[in-house]
Amino acid sequence: MRYRVTHSTEFDYGLPVISAQQVLRLKPRELFSRQSLKSHDISLSIPGTEIQEILDYFGNTVHEVQLHTRHHKLRIDSVCEVDVSPRAEFLLDLSPPWESVVQAMNIPQTSEHWQAAQFCFPSRHVNVDAARTLAQQFAEPGLPLLRVALNINQHIHREFTYTGGVTDVYTEVGEVLENRMGVCQDFAHVAIATLRALGLPARYVSGYILSQSDGAPPMIGAEASHAWISVYCPEFGWVDFDPTNDQITSEQHITLGWGRDYADVAPSRGSILGGGKQSLNVEVQVRLVS
């Protein structure tokens, strides 16, 4: 499937901004087996903007922006077309027992295992200790790894309520577990914390989803940035799960980037000189092209 994605971010400042820096992660991944980026354009409403494109530690594309023109508003537009292929079919129960994967991560024998093992530890937004009690519910001896991941995915979808406005980017995993509500970002952090509490490698994925396809019910979290998780399985590589929609992801999910948690893949972050009180408006549209 080919998609056209537009992502517009608009900042409105109460006082003039003298200068600003932005770090943007709005370009879909190019080095990804099921995804092919056909085109991408990023533009800012302020003339004289300096933009540098680099790759971060995880291989995500980053645009570093320097603004030296005085302004009250800033609009950032990202437009892309991207092809996404369906995932290959596989049987969850053919994945290895989860304990064997924990052992492989504890004593990595290959470069691939070393790369995966870095996603077993606490990170800025993933408090592993907060999820240890929940994790024990899924620690059935000998259960296939991907079945464990699916069970966690289904539990979050069933027991937690998608509710906007009750959390923000700083909300802790423990608070989400206590209140059992939040948005896709929160559910991803809870799922990752639960898997890592078992000693399993799990990473945070940022992207977009198609709102509706072939008469199916609308996807939760569409028309906005979306988040899900990816679990490393030695036999199958990285397998993505969307706890918000209770799915193993397929061609409806468009990947922007991945990292340890939200902090590694935030669509935009930065600093300003001046500005005073500010407001933020974000609009996302995902349309099927072919």
N, C-alpha and C positions, 0 to 999 in steps of 0.2 A: 504494500500500500504506500502511496505517496501522499504526504501531508504538506500543507502550507500553514506555518505557525507565525502569528504576529504577537509580539509581547511588547506592550507599551508601558513605560513607567514615567510618571509625572510628579515632580516635586514642586511644591508651592511654598515660598518662604515669606515670613512676615516682615523681614528686614533684608536689605541687600546682602548677597553672598559675594565676598571679595575674591575668594579663590576656593577651589574644591578639588578633591581627589575622589575618584570612584574606581572600584574594582568590580568588574562585571563578569559573570559566568552565564552567558546567554546564548552561546553557540553550541549546538548539539555536538556530541562526540562524533568524530570521524573514524577513529580507530576502534571499531566495534563490529563484531562479526555479523550481527543481524541488522545493522543500520548503515545507510550510506547517505551522507550529506551532499545534496545537489547544489545548493546555493545558500549563501548567508550574507546579510547586510546589516550593519549596525550604524545608526546615525544619532547625533545629538543636536538639540535645537540651538546650542550656543556656538557661534562662529569662533574659529581659531582654536578649536579643541585638539589637543594632542592625544592620540590613541596608539597604544602599543599592544600588539598581540603576542602572548607567550603561552607556554604550557606549564601547568603547575606540577607538583610532585606526583599527582595521581594521573597525569595525562589529560586533564581537562583544559580546554581553551579558556584563557583569561584575557580580558581587555582591560589594560590599565589606562585610566583616563585622567588627564590633567586639564583643569579649567582655570584660566586666568582672566576671564572677562566677567565684569560685574553683572549680576543677574538676580532677578526675583523668582524666576521659574526655570525649570530644567525638564526637558522631555527626552527620554531615551527610547528609541524604536529599534527593535530587533525583528527581522523578517527572514524566514528561511523556508526552504523546501527540502524534505528529507524522505527517503525511502526506508520502510521498516518491513522486514520479512518475518513471517511466523516462526516461532521456535520449533525446533525439532521435537517430535514426540518421544517421550520416555516414560518409564514406569517408576514411580516414586519408590516402590518397594524393592527395586534393584539397586538402590543406593546403599552404601555400606552402613553398618551399625554406627550410631552417632559416637559411641565411645571410641571407636577406632579412629575417627576423624580428630577427636580431642587429642588422642595420643600422637597422631601425625603432626598436629600443630604444636604439641609440647616439644617434640624432637623432630623438627623439619629436616627432611632428607633431600629435597629438591628445591630449586629456585622458586618454582611455583608455590610450593608449600611455605617457603619463607615469605613470599609476597602476601599469601593469604593470612599467615599467622599474625601479621600486624593489626588485623581487624578483630582480634580476640580480646582486646584490652579496653578498659574504660577510656572515655574521651570527654571532651568539653561538655557535651550535651547528653552523654550516655553514662548514667550512674549505674554501674553493674550491680553494686551491692543492693540497690533499691529493688532489683528484680529477682533476687536469689530465691525468695520464698515462692514466687510465681513459677520460676524455672523448674522447681522440684516437681511440679505437677506434670511436667512433660519428660521427666528423666526415666522413662520406662526402659529397663535394661534390654539391649539388643534391638531396639526399635530403629528402623532405617532413618538415616539423617534427614532426608527430604520429607519423610512422614512426620518427624518431629517439627520441622519448619512449617509444614502445612497445618499441623495441629495448633501451633502458636498463632499462625495467621488467622485461622478460623475462630479461635478463642477471642482474639481482639475484636474481630468483626462482630461476633455475637454478643460480647459482654460490654463493649464500650460504645458510646453514643457519639456520632459525628456532630459536633456543635461548634460553630464559629464564634469568635469573640470571647471565649472563656479562657484561652491560653495565648501566649505570645512566644517569641523565639527563645525566651529565657526560662520558660516553664520547665521545671525539673521532672524527670521520669517518675519520681516518687509521688508528686502531686497528681500527675495524670493517672497513676495506678490507684490512688485514693479516690479521686473524683469520677474516674471511668468515663471521661468525656474529653473531647479535643478535636483536632483536625489531623490531616494525613501526616504532617510532620511529627506530631506527638505519637501517633500510632506506630510510625516507623521507628522512633526512638525506643518505645516500649518493646517492640519486637526485637530490635537489635540488642537491647540490654538483656532481654531474656535469653537469647541465644548465646551471647557472650558469657552470661552467668553460668552456662553449661560448659564453657570452654570452646565454643564453636565460633568460626569466623563469619562475621556478618558486616556488611557495609551499607551505607545510606546512599540512595539513588535519588537524584533530582531530575525532573523532566515534566512532561505533559501527557495528557491522555485525551483521546477522542471522546467527545461527550456522549455520542450515541452511534450505534452501527447496526444495520440490518434489523431495525425494529426492536432491538434489545432495550431493556430499561436504561435510563441515563446513568452514566458512571458518576460516582461521588467524587468530587474534587476536580471536575472538568472546568474549563474556562478560567483556569488559574494555574499557577505553578503547582505541581503535584510531587509527592514523595512516596517512595516504597523502599523495599530492602532487597539485598542480594546475599545469598548464602553460598559459601564455597563447598562444593562436593568433589572430591578427587576424581570420581568417574565421569562426571558431567560438566565440570567447570563451575562457573558462577550461574546460579539459578535465581531468578527474580520472583518475589512474592509481593503482592499488593494487599496488605491487611485492611486497608480502607474499603476495598471492593471485594475482598475475599477471593482473590484470583492468583493464579500463576500467570505472570504477565506474558503477553504475546504481541501481535503487531499493533495493538491499540495504544501501546506505551512508547513514547518517544524519549530517549535518554539524553539529558543535558550533560550530566556528570555524576561522579560518585566520590565518596570520601568516607571518613570515619563517622561523621554526623553532619548536621545542617551547617555548622560553622565552616566546613571545608567546601561547601558548594552553594552558599547563599547567592541568589541571582545578582544582588547588588549590595555593596557595603562601601562605606567611605567616610570622609571627614570634610568639614567645611569651615571656612573662616567667615563669621557673620551668620546671617540667616534668621536668627531669632526663632520664633515658633514656626513649625513647618507642618505641612500635610502631605500625604503620599496617596497617590491613586495608581492602581495597576490594572491593566486590561489585557487579557489573553484570549486569543481565538485560535482554535485548531480546526482546520477544514480539510476534508478528504479531497484530494485532487484527482487521483485515479487508483 
